[in-house]
């Protein structure tokens, strides 16, 4: 289960990627830029949610 520590960063990577994609679409006047920004917001929020949840589980497992 150690791989779960690193999979949270995949969400962060996708969030940054879709932010970049959204800005490219805005600069090229593409009308679907809002979808890229929505996916970026979801991915970044999932990063923080998973990070907080992993911390809770780690703290719970440490208690005697």
MMTF fields as JSON, N, C-alpha, C and O atoms, coordinates in Angstrom:
{
  "mmtfVersion": "1.0.0",
  "mmtfProducer": "UNKNOWN",
  "numBonds": 255,
  "numAtoms": 256,
  "numGroups": 64,
  "numChains": 1,
  "numModels": 1,
  "chainsPerModel": [1],
  "groupsPerChain": [64],
  "chainIdList": ["A"],
  "bondAtomList": [4, 2, 8, 6, 12, 10, 16, 14, 20, 18, 24, 22, 28, 26, 32, 30, 36, 34, 40, 38, 44, 42, 48, 46, 52, 50, 56, 54, 60, 58, 64, 62, 68, 66, 72, 70, 76, 74, 80, 78, 84, 82, 88, 86, 92, 90, 96, 94, 100, 98, 104, 102, 108, 106, 112, 110, 116, 114, 120, 118, 124, 122, 128, 126, 132, 130, 136, 134, 140, 138, 144, 142, 148, 146, 152, 150, 156, 154, 160, 158, 164, 162, 168, 166, 172, 170, 176, 174, 180, 178, 184, 182, 188, 186, 192, 190, 196, 194, 200, 198, 204, 202, 208, 206, 212, 210, 216, 214, 220, 218, 224, 222, 228, 226, 232, 230, 236, 234, 240, 238, 244, 242, 248, 246, 252, 250],
  "bondOrderList": [1, 1, 1, 1, 1, 1, 1, 1, 1, 1, 1, 1, 1, 1, 1, 1, 1, 1, 1, 1, 1, 1, 1, 1, 1, 1, 1, 1, 1, 1, 1, 1, 1, 1, 1, 1, 1, 1, 1, 1, 1, 1, 1, 1, 1, 1, 1, 1, 1, 1, 1, 1, 1, 1, 1, 1, 1, 1, 1, 1, 1, 1, 1],
  "groupList": [{"groupName": "UNK", "atomNameList": ["N", "CA", "C", "O"], "elementList": ["N", "C", "C", "O"], "formalChargeList": [0, 0, 0, 0], "bondAtomList": [1, 0, 2, 1, 3, 2], "bondOrderList": [1, 1, 2], "singleLetterCode": "X", "chemCompType": "L-PEPTIDE LINKING"}],
  "groupTypeList": [0, 0, 0, 0, 0, 0, 0, 0, 0, 0, 0, 0, 0, 0, 0, 0, 0, 0, 0, 0, 0, 0, 0, 0, 0, 0, 0, 0, 0, 0, 0, 0, 0, 0, 0, 0, 0, 0, 0, 0, 0, 0, 0, 0, 0, 0, 0, 0, 0, 0, 0, 0, 0, 0, 0, 0, 0, 0, 0, 0, 0, 0, 0, 0],
  "groupIdList": [1, 2, 3, 4, 5, 6, 7, 8, 9, 10, 11, 12, 13, 14, 15, 16, 17, 18, 19, 20, 21, 22, 23, 24, 25, 26, 27, 28, 29, 30, 31, 32, 33, 34, 35, 36, 37, 38, 39, 40, 41, 42, 43, 44, 45, 46, 47, 48, 49, 50, 51, 52, 53, 54, 55, 56, 57, 58, 59, 60, 61, 62, 63, 64],
  "secStructList": [7, 6, 2, 2, 2, 2, 2, 2, 2, 2, 2, 2, 2, 2, 2, 2, 2, 2, 2, 2, 2, 2, 2, 2, 2, 2, 2, 6, 6, 7, 6, 6, 2, 2, 2, 2, 2, 2, 2, 2, 2, 2, 2, 2, 2, 2, 2, 2, 2, 2, 2, 2, 2, 2, 2, 2, 2, 2, 2, 2, 2, 2, 7, 7],
  "xCoordList": [0.806, 0.0, 0.852, 0.321, 2.146, 3.006, 2.821, 3.107, 2.352, 2.166, 1.064, 1.019, 0.181, -0.885, -0.345, -0.991, 0.839, 1.462, 1.813, 1.748, 2.179, 2.657, 1.544, 1.68, 0.468, -0.611, -1.35, -2.003, -1.26, -1.907, -1.274, -1.944, 0.006, 0.699, 0.311, 0.542, -0.268, -0.787, -1.952, -2.093, -2.78, -3.873, -3.33, -3.868, -2.278, -1.674, -1.1, -1.242, -0.459, 0.089, -1.018, -0.883, -2.115, -3.222, -3.878, -4.328, -3.936, -4.487, -3.671, -4.224, -2.363, -1.488, -1.573, -1.59, -1.628, -1.719, -2.997, -2.958, -4.121, -5.377, -5.483, -6.175, -4.808, -4.728, -3.981, -4.409, -2.862, -2.076, -2.898, -2.893, -3.595, -4.439, -5.554, -5.88, -6.129, -7.188, -6.682, -7.358, -5.505, -4.946, -4.592, -4.731, -4.142, -3.878, -5.164, -5.188, -6.223, -7.5, -8.084, -8.711, -7.886, -8.363, -7.606, -8.204, -6.298, -5.506, -5.796, -5.581, -6.277, -6.63, -8.13, -8.636, -8.817, -10.244, -11.092, -12.07, -10.7, -11.488, -12.615, -12.411, -13.78, -14.945, -15.038, -15.909, -14.184, -14.271, -13.235, -12.895, -12.737, -11.728, -12.288, -11.548, -13.571, -14.168, -14.1, -14.007, -14.145, -14.061, -12.673, -12.551, -11.65, -10.291, -10.117, -9.491, -10.668, -10.56, -11.363, -10.931, -12.508, -13.316, -12.586, -12.583, -11.972, -11.213, -10.019, -9.683, -9.378, -8.236, -8.663, -7.961, -9.8, -10.286, -10.604, -10.272, -11.238, -11.564, -10.294, -10.205, -9.319, -8.078, -7.301, -6.779, -7.22, -6.482, -7.209, -6.573, -8.528, -9.264, -9.141, -9.096, -9.085, -8.866, -7.49, -7.329, -6.502, -5.162, -5.216, -4.69, -5.855, -5.908, -6.777, -6.461, -7.864, -8.724, -7.972, -8.011, -7.298, -6.569, -5.413, -5.118, -4.768, -3.66, -4.159, -3.537, -5.287, -5.849, -6.356, -6.179, -6.98, -7.491, -6.347, -6.46, -5.256, -4.101, -3.503, -3.077, -3.472, -2.951, -3.836, -3.331, -5.157, -6.07, -5.841, -5.802, -5.692, -5.481, -4.143, -4.035, -3.144, -1.835, -1.888, -1.312, -2.565, -2.698, -3.516, -3.22, -4.544, -5.382, -4.603, -4.796, -3.726, -2.949, -1.841, -1.377, -1.416, -0.362, -0.863, -0.094, -2.155, -2.694, -2.745, -3.132, -2.348, -2.351, -3.727, -3.878],
  "yCoordList": [-1.196, 0.0, 1.264, 2.371, 1.108, 2.283, 3.089, 4.286, 2.449, 3.16, 4.209, 5.123, 4.1, 5.081, 6.457, 7.472, 6.492, 7.774, 8.539, 9.768, 7.82, 8.461, 8.698, 9.55, 7.967, 8.154, 9.466, 9.952, 10.045, 11.346, 12.416, 13.364, 12.271, 13.259, 13.162, 14.098, 12.051, 11.929, 12.901, 13.506, 13.051, 14.024, 15.438, 16.23, 15.744, 17.071, 17.292, 18.376, 16.276, 16.376, 16.64, 17.51, 15.884, 16.091, 17.457, 18.069, 17.933, 19.253, 20.337, 21.234, 20.251, 21.235, 21.102, 22.106, 19.878, 19.668, 20.281, 20.942, 20.063, 20.601, 22.114, 22.776, 22.673, 24.131, 24.692, 25.667, 24.059, 24.468, 24.331, 25.221, 23.216, 22.982, 24.022, 24.497, 24.37, 25.38, 26.736, 27.428, 27.124, 28.41, 28.417, 29.439, 27.288, 27.208, 27.355, 28.027, 26.728, 26.821, 28.226, 28.679, 28.914, 30.292, 31.176, 32.025, 30.982, 31.825, 31.54, 32.405, 30.345, 30.01, 30.168, 29.766, 30.753, 31.033, 29.787, 29.821, 28.698, 27.467, 27.57, 28.107, 27.07, 27.251, 26.195, 26.302, 25.184, 24.127, 24.318, 23.359, 25.531, 25.767, 25.512, 25.1, 25.748, 25.592, 24.144, 23.89, 23.193, 21.784, 21.454, 20.713, 21.994, 21.766, 22.359, 21.745, 23.553, 24.162, 23.381, 23.263, 22.851, 22.054, 20.773, 20.397, 20.114, 18.894, 19.227, 18.453, 20.361, 20.78, 21.022, 20.625, 21.664, 21.927, 20.62, 20.456, 19.7, 18.4, 17.63, 17.037, 17.636, 16.899, 17.486, 16.743, 18.804, 19.432, 19.231, 19.018, 19.298, 19.05, 17.59, 17.305, 16.669, 15.257, 15.054, 14.222, 15.798, 15.713, 16.063, 15.325, 17.192, 17.602, 16.664, 16.393, 16.168, 15.232, 13.933, 13.447, 13.378, 12.125, 12.296, 11.4, 13.443, 13.722, 13.78, 13.215, 14.466, 14.577, 13.217, 12.874, 12.454, 11.144, 10.196, 9.432, 10.235, 9.387, 9.757, 8.882, 11.039, 11.49, 10.984, 10.561, 11.028, 10.51, 9.023, 8.581, 8.264, 6.83, 6.525, 5.588, 7.302, 7.102, 7.401, 6.664, 8.463, 8.81, 7.766, 7.446, 7.234, 6.224, 4.932, 4.266, 4.58, 3.353, 3.488, 2.481, 4.708, 4.912, 4.841, 4.54, 5.117, 5.099, 3.672, 2.751, 3.488, 2.124, 1.61, 0.487],
  "zCoordList": [0.0, 0.0, 0.0, 0.092, -0.101, -0.122, -1.409, -1.439, -2.45, -3.709, -3.615, -4.439, -2.635, -2.474, -2.092, -2.349, -1.478, -1.159, -2.427, -2.458, -3.453, -4.683, -5.7, -6.578, -5.592, -6.563, -6.365, -7.289, -5.176, -4.971, -5.838, -6.25, -6.117, -6.942, -8.413, -9.18, -8.805, -10.171, -10.358, -11.421, -9.334, -9.402, -9.57, -10.345, -8.851, -8.957, -10.353, -10.919, -10.906, -12.26, -13.278, -14.139, -13.175, -14.115, -13.923, -14.892, -12.696, -12.447, -13.128, -13.763, -12.995, -13.644, -15.157, -15.869, -15.647, -17.087, -17.663, -18.701, -16.992, -17.516, -17.335, -18.107, -16.327, -16.243, -17.45, -18.068, -17.768, -18.93, -20.211, -21.061, -20.336, -21.512, -21.604, -22.692, -20.466, -20.453, -20.9, -21.662, -20.44, -20.853, -22.339, -23.011, -22.84, -24.282, -25.086, -26.117, -24.611, -25.325, -25.262, -26.219, -24.151, -24.052, -25.033, -25.695, -25.13, -26.022, -27.493, -28.343, -27.801, -29.188, -29.454, -30.502, -28.496, -28.605, -28.853, -29.599, -28.22, -28.286, -27.261, -26.172, -27.59, -26.706, -25.615, -24.752, -25.616, -24.598, -23.487, -22.794, -23.311, -22.279, -20.882, -19.989, -20.684, -19.357, -18.884, -17.683, -19.815, -19.436, -18.882, -17.906, -19.495, -18.986, -17.599, -16.734, -17.378, -16.061, -15.028, -13.882, -15.401, -14.476, -14.073, -12.901, -15.043, -14.738, -13.852, -12.956, -14.089, -13.271, -11.831, -10.901, -11.641, -10.285, -9.571, -8.397, -10.264, -9.659, -9.31, -8.235, -10.202, -9.954, -8.782, -7.951, -8.708, -7.612, -6.285, -5.253, -6.308, -5.067, -4.634, -3.437, -5.586, -5.256, -4.642, -3.75, -5.105, -4.514, -3.028, -2.194, -2.696, -1.3, -0.468, 0.691, -1.045, -0.332, -0.027, 1.103, -1.015, -0.809, 0.166, 0.957, 0.106, 1.015, 2.461, 3.361, 2.676, 4.019, 4.509, 5.678, 3.628, 4.005, 4.364, 5.323, 3.615, 3.919, 5.268, 6.023, 5.571, 6.866, 8.005, 9.045, 7.807, 8.829, 9.075, 10.223, 8.017, 8.15, 8.811, 9.602, 8.492, 9.104, 10.593, 11.392, 10.971, 12.386, 13.13, 14.281, 12.476, 13.117, 13.355, 14.373, 12.419, 12.562, 13.612, 14.146, 13.912, 14.899, 16.329, 17.242, 16.536, 17.89, 18.416, 17.696, 19.697, 20.271, 20.566, 21.047]
}
